[in-house]
């Protein structure tokens, strides 16, 4: 395969982590709905839903540590940390593009490079998801799995109702996130470009860039 006009943005460990995680989340969401709404839903028997939810939950937790070890071990975790000096202006620019510029055919204000692959709002969202929301979901899930065993910790955090509310709220946040995430992923130079890149690792690189981005990344010119 010829990769002349392409840049390698998603290394194999990231792609493997991502698709196991996405697939795991879909199963967790379906079984989660069944567990939460057992009285009105009949997707599968409640006990089976709980068993599948627990196994897949632990697989997603294990997979998360592969992500964490890869990103921290390689030092690439930097790509997740926003530059606070330019964050606000870049985020506003990007949101204007998503809400308006994209539909007029304007160039994407963010130029993707392997060292700077996320645009500003994406970076902030992914950082919150990977370092705050996902760990909170995993910890609350483990507590709900063995309530008696973790009773002391559960009490310190305000009791089982608090833990359950956190887990369910995050469940709704992640479910909504997947819709927004998939929609935004269709806004590449073709609707499937970003999806393909998450399989092959390579992103096409013939977009137009605005002057500010070219000044920051002269190799784009
Ligand atoms: C059907 C489910 C999903 C699909 C189709 C999907 C699709 C994609 C695509 C196309 C990308 C590359 C473009 C981009 O960065 O936006 C991506 C990246 C990413 N996705 Fe997803 N995604 C799914 C579920 C999830 C879930 C459940 C999470 C987290 C809870 C997630 C977290 C991420 C993160 C953190 C990245 C950036 C990864 C990196 O390059 O380090 N995705 N996703």
Boltz pocket constraint, residues with backbone or C-beta under 6 A from the ligand:
constraints:
  - pocket:
      binder: B
      contacts: [[A, 9], [A, 10], [A, 14], [A, 18], [A, 21], [A, 22], [A, 23], [A, 25], [A, 126], [A, 129], [A, 130], [A, 134], [A, 174], [A, 178], [A, 181], [A, 182], [A, 184], [A, 185], [A, 194], [A, 195], [A, 196], [A, 198]]
      max_distance: 6.0
